[in-house]
Amino acid sequence: MYTHVGVLGNTRGYGSSLNNGLYSAFQANTIGSNTLNQNLIASYSFESNVNDSISGLNGTAQGGLVYASGKIGNGIRFNNTNAYVSLPTNAFNFTGDYSISASVYIPSGYTGSNQVIILCNEYVSSYFTNPYGWYLTTVGNTIYHETHVGTNTTTNLIASYTFTPGNWYNILYTRKAGTRSRIYVNGTLINSDTNTIDPVYSTTHNPTIGAEYLAGAIHDNSVANSMVDELKIWNRELTAAEALTLHNNTLGCTVSNSLFLLPTTNDSLGVNNATANGGLTYSSGINGLSFYMDGSTSYLTLPTNSINFTGDFTIIGWVYIPSGYIGTNYIHLISNMWAPSWANNFKGFRLFLCGNSINFDICDGSSYNGNSGMYELTYNLPGGGFTTSNWYQIGVVRQASVGSTIYLNGVAVTSDTNTVNPIYNSTMLPTIGNLYISGVQNGYYSPAGTKQDELYFYQRALSASEMALSYNSSVGKFYPNF
């Protein structure tokens, strides 16, 4: 998979014809608070690695560490035995302000003695004799931040919070040196103190995620099946407003190319905001984040009658073909269909994949094509068809008086001269990732692991050169940085 991030945001870019006639754009993310970029020194998203995307403070996976579905994309999962991440020596020996944020998963069976060790930066010469550094962890229904000064006197900030197993929580610790400490859960301040004692460090600290590593050995582990995702570290105190942004109404946020990205189903042009349904989540995309489908319940709905185009139009979208994709799978980039009953007198249009074919249907409510009213343009990929675990750009250009052309990765692959234009019912409900007809789910969900990203609608027919430009030799051109 390749991921590229342009200059994301809410301001339309200029200097490209790809801005002209753009009607809606669904990008799965928007820019979060720009202040969260300030003094950010490390960010770990755990997308099948333990690398830091900010300062190169890359970790090393240890023991039975597993990458699994996390808060956003993948996270890391612990086994209560030997799974943890080791980080560079002395990477986080703060002498001033600092903040730590992480998404933490509390597993089924979590009890009062269990821990999820978010970040440990301690040193002792022998087990818990005169410790140095600091330590952030959960223990049962409490969150601890321990501050050590090289003696057996430890200063703790303890926040009580009732966790519900099977859920994710954003935990944020902030420190104003010599002044105060605070613990937030899901954007809400849980406890604070006015402790003026700052941590003291020894000569060598080996920070770890998921385990307490002291004097060359593991002494405590995170409970089995607990997880950490989106770990971020700043050398400043974050504000209460920034704590709310990190929580983002349960959706969380991620960092890509030093930009804070907030997951969203909104139209980037602010016109036709979509709604998430079922188990829709977010993952890494072709550009920033993408919509991630669970194969059985997840899809998006657009506003009623929002894309009932009556003239020329263009649809472009990126699709990630998941492992295990087979010939009977469907992936609907967009469905805007209605019928009085299944397979009869369809109205509207849809652009979708079925196995190794790309299909564009126009429907006029007639008895054409065996009473379905469906005019279908199909392109069958040659050879082995789609390669799984890869991104493809799919597009269709509709010229009302000429016909339709299907594009694959910026290249026209088939066309027709059908000038029958779509007819719409009084109520059309467009969907992404599912075929939804006349108020009924028809079971055509995108298969588990499918990602859909950068879906654009134009109220004009793009030219062949513009379609090639949008693909941009696999790198892509993305709103607003066309």
C-alpha positions as CSV (number, residue, x, y, z in Angstrom):
1,M,0.0,0.0,0.0
2,Y,1.2,3.5,-0.7
3,T,-0.1,6.5,1.3
4,H,0.4,10.1,0.2
5,V,-0.8,13.2,2.1
6,G,-1.2,16.5,0.4
7,V,-2.0,19.8,2.0
8,L,-5.3,18.9,3.5
9,G,-7.8,21.5,4.8
10,N,-10.9,23.4,4.2
11,T,-9.6,26.0,1.7
12,R,-10.0,25.3,-1.9
13,G,-6.9,25.1,-3.9
14,Y,-6.4,26.9,-7.2
15,G,-4.3,26.6,-10.3
16,S,-5.8,23.3,-11.6
17,S,-8.9,22.6,-13.7
18,L,-9.7,19.8,-11.3
19,N,-11.3,22.4,-9.1
20,N,-13.8,23.4,-11.8
21,G,-17.2,21.9,-11.3
22,L,-16.3,19.9,-8.2
23,Y,-19.6,19.3,-6.4
24,S,-18.7,17.1,-3.4
25,A,-15.6,15.4,-1.9
26,F,-15.5,12.7,0.7
27,Q,-11.9,12.3,2.1
28,A,-12.6,10.6,5.4
29,N,-10.6,13.3,7.3
30,T,-10.3,17.0,8.0
31,I,-7.5,19.0,9.6
32,G,-7.6,19.2,13.4
33,S,-6.4,22.0,15.6
34,N,-3.1,23.4,14.2
35,T,-1.9,24.0,17.8
36,L,-1.6,20.2,18.3
37,N,1.4,20.3,15.9
38,Q,3.2,22.7,18.2
39,N,6.0,21.0,20.2
40,L,4.9,17.5,19.1
41,I,8.1,15.5,19.4
42,A,6.8,11.9,18.7
43,S,3.8,10.2,17.2
44,Y,3.3,6.4,16.9
45,S,0.3,5.3,14.9
46,F,1.3,1.6,14.8
47,E,0.3,1.0,11.2
48,S,2.1,-2.4,11.2
49,N,5.3,-0.8,12.6
50,V,6.4,1.0,15.7
51,N,8.0,4.0,14.0
52,D,7.8,7.6,15.1
53,S,6.5,9.8,12.2
54,I,7.8,13.1,13.7
55,S,11.4,12.8,15.0
56,G,12.6,9.4,13.9
57,L,12.4,8.0,17.5
58,N,11.5,4.6,16.1
59,G,10.7,1.7,18.5
60,T,11.5,-2.0,18.4
61,A,8.8,-4.6,18.7
62,Q,9.6,-7.1,21.4
63,G,8.3,-10.6,22.2
64,G,4.8,-11.5,21.0
65,L,3.7,-8.0,20.0
66,V,0.8,-8.1,17.5
67,Y,-0.6,-5.5,15.2
68,A,-4.4,-5.6,15.2
69,S,-7.4,-3.4,14.3
70,G,-7.0,-0.3,16.5
71,K,-8.7,3.0,17.2
72,I,-7.7,4.2,13.8
73,G,-6.2,1.7,11.4
74,N,-3.9,-0.7,13.4
75,G,-2.8,-0.6,17.0
76,I,-0.5,-2.8,19.1
77,R,-1.8,-5.6,21.2
78,F,-0.1,-7.1,24.3
79,N,-0.1,-10.7,25.7
80,N,0.6,-10.3,29.4
81,T,3.9,-12.2,28.9
82,N,6.6,-10.6,26.7
83,A,4.9,-8.2,24.3
84,Y,6.1,-4.6,24.4
85,V,7.9,-1.8,22.5
86,S,11.3,-0.6,23.4
87,L,12.1,3.1,22.5
88,P,15.4,4.9,22.0
89,T,17.5,5.4,25.2
90,N,16.9,8.7,27.0
91,A,14.4,9.8,24.3
92,F,11.9,11.2,26.8
93,N,13.9,12.6,29.8
94,F,11.8,15.7,30.1
95,T,13.2,18.5,32.3
96,G,10.3,20.9,31.6
97,D,6.7,20.7,30.5
98,Y,5.4,17.6,28.7
99,S,2.1,15.8,27.7
100,I,1.3,12.2,26.7
101,S,-1.8,11.1,24.8
102,A,-2.8,7.6,23.8
103,S,-5.9,5.6,22.8
104,V,-6.1,2.6,25.2
105,Y,-8.3,-0.5,24.7
106,I,-9.6,-2.1,27.9
107,P,-10.2,-5.8,27.1
108,S,-12.9,-8.2,28.2
109,G,-12.0,-9.7,31.6
110,Y,-10.1,-6.6,32.8
111,T,-10.0,-6.5,36.6
112,G,-8.8,-4.3,39.4
113,S,-5.3,-5.7,39.4
114,N,-4.8,-5.5,35.6
115,Q,-2.6,-2.9,33.9
116,V,-2.3,-1.2,30.5
117,I,1.2,0.3,30.6
118,I,1.0,3.4,28.3
119,L,4.6,4.6,28.7
120,C,7.3,3.7,31.2
121,N,10.5,5.8,31.5
122,E,12.0,4.5,34.7
123,Y,15.4,3.5,35.8
124,V,16.5,1.5,38.9
125,S,19.8,-0.3,39.6
126,S,17.9,-3.1,41.4
127,Y,14.2,-3.7,41.4
128,F,12.4,-0.6,42.8
129,T,15.3,0.8,44.8
130,N,15.6,4.6,44.4
131,P,13.8,4.8,41.1
132,Y,14.3,7.6,38.6
133,G,12.1,9.0,35.8
134,W,8.3,8.6,35.4
135,Y,5.6,6.1,34.6
136,L,2.1,6.3,33.1
137,T,-0.3,3.3,33.4
138,T,-3.8,2.1,34.2
139,V,-4.3,-0.2,37.2
140,G,-7.9,-1.4,37.4
141,N,-10.1,1.6,37.5
142,T,-7.4,4.1,38.2
143,I,-4.8,5.9,36.1
144,Y,-1.4,6.5,37.7
145,H,1.4,8.9,36.8
146,E,4.4,8.3,39.0
147,T,7.2,10.9,39.3
148,H,10.5,9.6,40.6
149,V,13.5,11.5,41.9
150,G,16.1,8.9,42.7
151,T,15.0,8.1,46.2
152,N,12.3,5.8,47.5
153,T,9.9,8.7,47.7
154,T,7.5,8.7,44.7
155,T,4.9,11.4,43.9
156,N,1.8,10.0,42.3
157,L,-1.1,11.6,40.5
158,I,-4.0,9.2,40.7
159,A,-7.3,9.5,38.7
160,S,-10.2,7.2,39.4
161,Y,-12.2,6.2,36.4
162,T,-14.6,3.4,35.8
163,F,-13.6,1.6,32.6
164,T,-16.0,-0.6,30.7
165,P,-14.2,-3.5,29.1
166,G,-14.4,-3.8,25.4
167,N,-14.0,-0.1,24.8
168,W,-11.4,2.5,23.7
169,Y,-10.4,5.4,25.9
170,N,-8.3,8.5,25.2
171,I,-6.0,9.0,28.1
172,L,-4.0,12.3,28.3
173,Y,-1.5,13.3,31.0
174,T,-0.2,16.9,31.0
175,R,2.6,18.4,33.1
176,K,3.5,22.1,33.8
177,A,7.0,21.9,35.3
178,G,7.1,22.9,38.9
179,T,3.4,23.8,38.8
180,R,0.8,21.1,38.2
181,S,-0.2,17.8,36.6
182,R,-3.5,16.8,35.0
183,I,-5.1,13.6,33.8
184,Y,-7.9,13.6,31.2
185,V,-10.1,10.7,30.0
186,N,-12.0,11.2,26.7
187,G,-11.4,14.9,26.8
188,T,-12.7,15.4,30.4
189,L,-10.4,16.5,33.3
190,I,-10.5,13.7,35.9
191,N,-7.9,14.8,38.4
192,S,-5.1,17.3,38.9
193,D,-2.6,18.4,41.5
194,T,-0.2,21.3,42.3
195,N,2.8,19.1,42.7
196,T,6.0,21.1,42.2
197,I,8.3,18.0,42.1
198,D,9.7,17.3,38.6
199,P,11.3,14.0,37.6
200,V,15.0,13.3,38.1
201,Y,16.9,11.0,35.7
202,S,19.8,8.6,35.9
203,T,22.3,8.2,33.1
204,T,20.4,5.6,31.1
205,H,16.6,5.3,30.6
206,N,15.1,2.8,28.3
207,P,11.5,3.8,27.7
208,T,8.9,1.1,26.9
209,I,5.3,0.8,25.8
210,G,3.3,-2.1,27.2
211,A,5.7,-3.2,29.9
212,E,7.6,-1.9,32.9
213,Y,11.3,-2.7,32.1
214,L,13.6,-2.2,35.0
215,A,17.2,-3.2,35.7
216,G,17.4,-5.2,32.5
217,A,14.2,-7.2,33.0
218,I,10.4,-7.0,32.6
219,H,8.6,-6.6,35.9
220,D,5.1,-5.8,34.9
221,N,3.1,-6.5,31.7
222,S,0.0,-5.1,30.1
223,V,-2.9,-7.5,30.5
224,A,-3.6,-9.9,27.6
225,N,-5.5,-8.4,24.6
226,S,-5.2,-4.8,25.9
227,M,-4.1,-2.4,23.2
228,V,-2.5,1.0,22.7
229,D,-2.9,3.2,19.6
230,E,-2.1,6.8,18.5
231,L,0.5,7.5,21.1
232,K,1.7,11.1,20.9
233,I,4.2,13.0,23.0
234,W,4.7,16.8,23.4
235,N,7.3,18.8,25.3
236,R,4.6,21.2,26.5
237,E,1.5,21.2,28.5
238,L,-1.6,20.7,26.4
239,T,-4.8,22.7,27.1
240,A,-8.3,21.5,28.0
241,A,-9.5,22.5,24.5
242,E,-6.8,20.4,23.0
243,A,-7.8,17.5,25.2
244,L,-11.3,17.7,23.7
245,T,-9.8,17.7,20.2
246,L,-7.8,14.6,20.8
247,H,-11.0,12.8,21.9
248,N,-12.9,14.1,18.9
249,N,-16.3,12.9,20.0
250,T,-15.1,9.3,20.4
251,L,-13.5,9.2,16.9
252,G,-10.0,10.1,18.0
253,C,-7.4,11.6,15.6
254,T,-4.1,10.7,14.0
255,V,-1.0,12.3,12.6
256,S,0.2,12.1,9.0
257,N,3.0,14.3,7.6
258,S,2.9,16.3,10.9
259,L,-0.8,17.2,10.3
260,F,-3.4,16.3,12.8
261,L,-6.2,14.5,11.0
262,L,-9.7,14.1,12.4
263,P,-11.9,11.3,11.0
264,T,-15.1,12.6,9.4
265,T,-17.8,11.6,7.1
266,N,-18.4,15.2,6.1
267,D,-18.2,16.5,2.5
268,S,-15.0,18.6,2.3
269,L,-16.9,21.3,0.5
270,G,-19.4,21.4,3.3
271,V,-22.4,20.7,1.1
272,N,-23.5,17.1,1.3
273,N,-22.3,15.7,4.7
274,A,-22.6,12.0,4.9
275,T,-23.6,9.8,7.9
276,A,-21.7,6.7,9.1
277,N,-23.7,3.5,9.5
278,G,-23.0,0.2,11.2
279,G,-19.4,-0.7,12.0
280,L,-17.8,2.0,9.8
281,T,-14.3,2.9,11.1
282,Y,-11.3,4.6,9.7
283,S,-7.9,3.5,8.5
284,S,-4.8,4.8,6.7
285,G,-5.8,5.9,3.2
286,I,-4.4,6.8,-0.2
287,N,-4.3,10.3,1.3
288,G,-4.5,10.7,5.0
289,L,-7.4,8.5,6.3
290,S,-9.9,6.3,4.5
291,F,-13.3,4.7,5.3
292,Y,-12.8,1.1,6.5
293,M,-15.6,-1.4,5.9
294,D,-16.3,-4.4,8.1
295,G,-18.0,-6.5,5.5
296,S,-21.4,-6.8,7.2
297,T,-22.8,-3.5,8.6
298,S,-20.7,-0.5,7.5
299,Y,-21.6,2.0,4.9
300,L,-22.3,5.8,4.5
301,T,-25.5,7.5,3.5
302,L,-25.5,10.8,1.7
303,P,-28.4,13.4,2.0
304,T,-31.6,12.4,0.2
305,N,-31.6,13.5,-3.5
306,S,-28.2,15.0,-3.1
307,I,-26.6,13.6,-6.3
308,N,-29.6,13.3,-8.7
309,F,-27.5,14.6,-11.7
310,T,-29.5,15.5,-14.8
311,G,-26.7,16.4,-17.2
312,D,-23.0,15.6,-17.5
313,F,-21.2,14.4,-14.4
314,T,-18.0,12.6,-13.3
315,I,-17.3,10.3,-10.4
316,I,-13.7,9.4,-9.2
317,G,-12.8,7.3,-6.2
318,W,-10.0,5.3,-4.7
319,V,-10.6,1.7,-3.6
320,Y,-8.3,-0.6,-1.6
321,I,-8.9,-4.3,-2.6
322,P,-8.6,-6.3,0.6
323,S,-7.0,-9.7,1.1
324,G,-9.4,-12.5,0.3
325,Y,-11.4,-10.5,-2.3
326,I,-13.2,-12.9,-4.6
327,G,-15.3,-12.9,-7.8
328,T,-18.6,-12.7,-6.0
329,N,-17.7,-9.6,-3.9
330,Y,-19.2,-6.2,-4.5
331,I,-17.7,-2.8,-3.7
332,H,-20.0,0.1,-4.3
333,L,-18.2,3.4,-4.8
334,I,-21.6,5.0,-5.0
335,S,-25.1,3.7,-5.3
336,N,-28.0,6.1,-6.0
337,M,-30.7,3.5,-6.8
338,W,-34.5,3.0,-6.4
339,A,-36.9,0.3,-7.5
340,P,-40.5,-0.6,-6.6
341,S,-39.3,-4.1,-6.0
342,W,-36.0,-5.9,-6.4
343,A,-34.7,-6.1,-10.0
344,N,-37.7,-4.2,-11.4
345,N,-37.8,-0.8,-13.1
346,F,-34.7,0.6,-11.4
347,K,-34.1,4.3,-11.3
348,G,-30.9,6.2,-10.7
349,F,-27.3,5.1,-11.2
350,R,-24.4,3.3,-9.5
351,L,-20.7,2.8,-9.9
352,F,-19.3,-0.5,-8.5
353,L,-16.9,-3.4,-8.6
354,C,-18.1,-7.0,-8.9
355,G,-15.3,-9.4,-8.7
356,N,-12.8,-8.4,-11.4
357,S,-15.2,-6.1,-13.3
358,I,-15.9,-2.3,-13.1
359,N,-19.6,-1.5,-13.7
360,F,-21.6,1.7,-14.3
361,D,-25.4,1.3,-14.4
362,I,-27.8,4.0,-15.6
363,C,-31.5,3.3,-14.9
364,D,-34.6,5.0,-16.3
365,G,-37.4,3.1,-14.6
366,S,-38.4,1.4,-17.9
367,S,-38.8,-2.3,-18.8
368,Y,-35.5,-2.3,-20.7
369,N,-33.1,-5.2,-20.1
370,G,-35.5,-7.8,-18.8
371,N,-37.7,-5.2,-17.0
372,S,-34.9,-3.9,-14.9
373,G,-34.6,-0.6,-16.6
374,M,-30.9,-0.9,-16.4
375,Y,-28.3,0.1,-19.0
376,E,-24.9,-1.3,-17.9
377,L,-21.4,-0.5,-19.0
378,T,-18.9,-3.1,-17.9
379,Y,-15.1,-3.5,-18.1
380,N,-13.6,-6.9,-17.2
381,L,-10.0,-6.7,-16.1
382,P,-7.7,-9.0,-18.0
383,G,-5.4,-11.6,-16.6
384,G,-5.8,-12.1,-12.9
385,G,-7.9,-9.0,-12.4
386,F,-7.4,-6.8,-9.3
387,T,-4.4,-7.5,-7.2
388,T,-5.4,-7.7,-3.6
389,S,-3.8,-5.4,-0.9
390,N,-3.5,-2.6,-3.5
391,W,-5.2,0.8,-4.2
392,Y,-7.0,1.5,-7.5
393,Q,-8.5,4.7,-8.8
394,I,-11.9,4.0,-10.4
395,G,-13.8,6.6,-12.4
396,V,-16.6,7.2,-14.8
397,V,-17.3,10.2,-17.1
398,R,-20.9,10.7,-18.2
399,Q,-21.7,12.9,-21.2
400,A,-25.5,13.1,-21.4
401,S,-25.6,13.5,-25.2
402,V,-22.7,11.2,-26.0
403,G,-22.4,8.3,-23.6
404,S,-20.2,7.0,-20.7
405,T,-16.5,6.1,-20.3
406,I,-15.0,4.0,-17.5
407,Y,-11.5,4.9,-16.3
408,L,-9.1,2.7,-14.4
409,N,-6.0,4.4,-12.9
410,G,-6.4,7.4,-15.1
411,V,-6.8,5.5,-18.3
412,A,-10.1,5.1,-20.4
413,V,-10.8,1.4,-20.6
414,T,-14.2,1.1,-22.1
415,S,-17.1,3.4,-23.3
416,D,-20.6,3.3,-24.8
417,T,-22.9,5.5,-26.8
418,N,-25.9,5.2,-24.5
419,T,-27.6,8.5,-24.3
420,V,-30.5,7.4,-22.0
421,N,-30.1,9.5,-18.9
422,P,-31.0,8.4,-15.4
423,I,-34.5,9.0,-14.1
424,Y,-35.0,9.5,-10.3
425,N,-37.7,8.7,-7.9
426,S,-39.0,11.4,-5.6
427,T,-36.8,10.1,-2.8
428,M,-33.3,8.8,-3.6
429,L,-30.9,7.8,-0.8
430,P,-27.3,7.6,-2.1
431,T,-24.9,5.2,-0.3
432,I,-21.2,4.5,-0.3
433,G,-20.1,0.9,0.4
434,N,-23.5,-0.7,0.1
435,L,-26.5,-1.2,-2.3
436,Y,-29.5,0.3,-0.6
437,I,-32.7,0.3,-2.6
438,S,-36.1,1.6,-1.6
439,G,-35.4,1.5,2.2
440,V,-33.9,-2.0,2.1
441,Q,-30.3,-3.3,2.7
442,N,-29.6,-5.8,-0.1
443,G,-26.6,-7.5,1.4
444,Y,-24.1,-6.0,-1.1
445,Y,-21.7,-4.7,1.6
446,S,-18.1,-4.0,0.6
447,P,-16.1,-7.0,1.9
448,A,-14.2,-6.8,5.2
449,G,-11.0,-4.8,4.9
450,T,-12.1,-2.7,2.0
451,K,-11.0,0.9,2.2
452,Q,-12.6,3.7,0.2
453,D,-11.1,7.2,-0.1
454,E,-11.1,10.4,-2.0
455,L,-14.5,10.1,-3.6
456,Y,-15.2,13.1,-5.8
457,F,-18.4,14.1,-7.7
458,Y,-18.2,16.7,-10.5
459,Q,-21.2,18.3,-12.3
460,R,-19.4,18.2,-15.6
461,A,-17.6,15.7,-17.8
462,L,-13.8,15.7,-17.1
463,S,-11.5,15.4,-20.1
464,A,-9.2,12.4,-20.6
465,S,-6.2,14.6,-19.7
466,E,-7.9,15.6,-16.4
467,M,-8.6,12.0,-15.5
468,A,-5.0,11.2,-16.1
469,L,-4.0,14.2,-14.0
470,S,-6.2,13.1,-11.1
471,Y,-4.4,9.7,-11.0
472,N,-1.0,11.4,-11.4
473,S,1.1,8.2,-12.0
474,S,-0.4,6.5,-8.9
475,V,0.5,9.5,-6.6
476,G,-2.9,11.1,-7.0
477,K,-4.1,14.7,-7.0
478,F,-6.3,15.5,-4.0
479,Y,-8.6,18.3,-2.9
480,P,-7.7,21.1,-2.1
481,N,-4.1,20.6,-3.4
482,F,-5.1,19.8,-7.0
